[in-house]
Amino acid sequence: QVQLVESGGGLVQPGGSLRLSCVASGIIFSAYAMGWYRQAPGKERELVASIISVGSTSYTVSVRGRFTISRDNAKNTVYLQMNSLKPEDTAVYYCNIYAGSLYWGQGIQVTVSS
């Protein structure tokens, strides 16, 4: 079965950085697009960043210039490097893969607060 496991979240002060990791199993990792979503309390889930199998990336406007998505196919892992974090980045972040249908990780909390 497909499994996605996120790590690297936590509490950080405004202006700080975090790197989220998502390790996939049960799939041919290199063949599929990956994404990071987030959902803040009272808000809809939104796509933050995505990366396709050939490496092209896309970002939502609010994180462009601050976040970077990357993948290491040898480690079956996708990363989200988050710099210059703001309180409005506080949310539960979810790893996602599209492999005929959508598969989701369990979600990991990122809190940006002083």
C-alpha positions in Angstrom: 0.0 0.0 0.0 1.0 3.6 -0.5 2.3 5.3 2.6 3.6 8.9 3.1 5.2 9.9 6.4 6.0 13.6 7.2 8.6 14.9 9.6 10.4 18.1 10.5 7.6 20.3 11.8 7.4 22.2 15.1 7.4 25.7 16.6 9.6 28.4 15.1 9.8 32.2 15.6 8.9 34.6 12.8 11.7 34.9 10.4 13.0 31.4 11.2 13.3 28.3 9.0 12.1 24.7 8.9 12.6 21.8 6.5 9.7 19.3 6.1 10.4 15.8 4.8 8.1 13.2 3.4 9.2 9.6 2.8 7.1 7.5 0.5 6.8 3.8 0.2 4.7 1.4 -1.8 5.1 3.3 -5.1 7.6 3.8 -7.9 8.5 7.2 -6.4 10.3 8.8 -9.3 7.3 8.3 -11.7 4.8 10.6 -9.9 4.2 14.2 -9.1 4.4 15.3 -5.4 2.9 18.2 -3.5 2.7 20.0 -0.2 -0.6 21.3 1.0 -1.5 23.1 4.2 -4.7 23.8 6.2 -5.0 26.5 8.8 -7.9 26.5 11.4 -11.1 27.8 9.8 -9.6 27.8 6.3 -9.7 25.5 3.3 -6.8 23.3 2.4 -4.5 24.9 -0.2 -1.8 23.7 -2.4 1.5 25.3 -1.3 4.0 23.7 -3.8 4.3 20.9 -6.2 7.0 19.1 -8.2 6.5 16.7 -11.1 8.6 13.7 -12.1 10.9 15.6 -14.4 11.6 18.3 -11.7 9.5 21.3 -12.7 8.1 23.2 -9.7 5.1 25.4 -8.9 4.3 27.6 -5.8 1.3 29.5 -4.5 1.9 33.3 -4.7 2.1 33.7 -0.9 5.2 31.5 -0.5 7.1 32.3 -3.7 10.7 33.4 -2.9 10.5 31.9 0.6 9.7 28.2 0.1 11.5 25.6 -2.0 10.2 22.1 -2.9 12.7 19.4 -4.0 12.9 15.7 -4.3 15.5 13.0 -3.8 14.4 9.9 -5.8 17.1 7.7 -4.4 15.8 8.3 -0.9 12.1 8.3 -1.9 11.7 11.7 -0.2 10.3 15.1 -1.1 11.3 18.2 0.9 9.8 21.6 1.6 12.4 24.1 2.7 10.6 27.0 4.4 12.5 30.3 5.0 11.4 33.7 6.4 8.5 32.1 8.1 5.5 34.3 9.0 2.7 33.7 11.5 0.3 33.3 8.6 2.2 30.2 7.6 0.9 28.4 10.7 -1.0 25.3 9.6 -1.0 21.6 9.4 1.1 20.6 6.4 0.3 17.5 4.3 2.4 15.6 1.8 0.6 14.4 -1.2 1.2 12.2 -4.3 -0.9 11.8 -7.4 -0.6 8.2 -8.6 -3.8 7.7 -10.5 -5.6 9.0 -7.4 -4.6 11.2 -4.5 -2.7 9.8 -1.5 -2.0 11.8 1.7 0.3 11.8 4.6 -0.9 12.1 8.2 -0.2 15.8 8.4 2.4 17.7 10.5 2.0 20.9 12.6 4.0 24.0 11.8 3.5 26.9 14.2 5.2 30.3 13.7 4.9 32.4 16.8 7.1 34.6 19.1 
